[in-house]
Amino acid sequence: MRIESGGRVRDVRLSAEAASLDGKRHVVRVEGEGAAGEVLEIDGTRHRVRAVRRGDRVSVWCDGDVFEFATARKESSGPGEHEDLRAPMPGRIRKVHVAEGESVSKGQVLLVLEAMKMEHAIRAPRDAAVRRLPHREGDLVEMGAPLVELS
């Protein structure tokens, strides 16, 4: 996975007893799960940690410092590459304003997502064509679900 913290994007791979950070392997061991938090041992050094998830972000307290992480967004390599617009939160698709194959302009409303008793306009981030609409009006979607695929 790719995570972002403080504007820096890192590649992370996890296994049962190790983690790889930007290609460098680290031995990892976790102890305990309780009110006092956990002990995370990385390459033989022990750290007290506690993590709290808030939506798509995770705050981690580690040895007195707090770090905030989020899943890094996929970087587009330029025009012509497919790009998905994803649901920012769980909700219901109330209105679809475009059709597959239609050309759209930057800022154009593509669909309306109802979430938390509010309507959220999902807009085109750039001039493009609608490649695919995986959902229909009335569909319930989870946070992160693809709403519109642009090309």
N, C-alpha and C positions, 0 to 999 in steps of 0.2 A: 504494500500500500504506500501511498505518498501522503505525508502529513506536512502541515504548515504551522510554524510557530514564529511569531515576530518577523514575518515577511520572508522567512527562510524555509524552503521546501526540501524535505529529506525523504529518501527511499528507505522503508522499513520492511523487513521480513522477519516473521516470528515462527519459532518451532517450540517443541516441548521444553528444551533446555538451552536454547540459544536464541539470539536475536542478531540480525545483520542490519547495520546502520550505514547507508551509502556504500554497501559492499564490504564493510569491515565487520567481522564476526565477533560477537561478545557472548561470554557464558553468563546465563541469567538464571537465578533461582529466587522463588518467592516463598516467604514464610508468613503464616498467619493470615487471618481475616477476622478482624474484630473492631471494637470501638477505638482501639489505640492505633488502628491502621495496619499496614503490612510492612514487612521488611523485604526490601528488594536488594538482592546481592548481584552486582554486575562486575564480572572479572575479579571476584574476590573482595570487592569493597561493598560494605553494607550501607544501605540508605533507608531511612524511615520515609514511607510514602502514604499518601491518601489521594484518591482520585474521585472527582464528582463530574457526572455528565449533565450538561445543560443543552438540550437540543442536539445540534450537530457538533458541539464543542465539548472538550474535556479539559477541566482544570485539574492540575496535578500539583499537590504540595509535596515537596521533597526536601528534607533536611532544612526547613525554614524558608525555602524559596517557593514561589508559585509560578507555574508555567501553564500556558493555555495552548491547546492543540486543536486543529481541525483537519478534516480530510482535505488534501490539496485538490483543487480543481484541475481538470485535464487542460493542458495547454494546447491551443490550436496551432498547428504548424502552417496555417495559411489558408487562403481561399481554396475551396474545393474539398476540404476535409470535412467529414461529417461531424456534426456537433449536436448534442442533446441538450434540450432545456429540461430541467428536472424540477419536480415539485419541491418548493421550499419548506413545506409542512404538509401533514396529512390533510385531505379535504375532498371535496366533490367538484367535478368539472361541471360548471353551470352553463357555459356558452363557448362554443368553438366558432371562431370568426374566419377561419381559413380552411382550405381543402388541400389534400395532397397534390403536389405538382405546382401549386400556386406560387408566384413570385411575391416576396414580401420586402418591405423597406425597414430599415433600422428604426426602432421605436414603435412600429406598428403592433397593435394588440392582436395576439394570435389566439388566445383563449382566456377565459375567466375562471379562476379557481376560487371556490368558496371554502374558507377555513376560518375557524374561530369566530363564526358569525360575521365575517367580513368578506368582501369580494376583492381578490387580488388579480390584477391584470398581468398576464405573462406576455412580455413584449419581445420582439425580435432584437437581438443584440447587434445585428448587422444586416445589410441587404443580402438576401439569400433566396433559396427556393425551399418549400416545405417538402421534405423527402418522405416523411411518414408521420402519421398521427396514431399512436398506439391505443388511444382511449377515445370514448364517445361522451357526449353530453350525458350527465347523470352518473357516470362512473365514479366510484370512490377510489382514491389513490393514496398510497403511503408516501411519507417524506422520502425524497430522492428518486421517486418513480419518474421515468422519462415521460414527458408530456408532448414534446414536439421534437422531431429530428430534422435538422436543417442541413443542407448541403451547399 
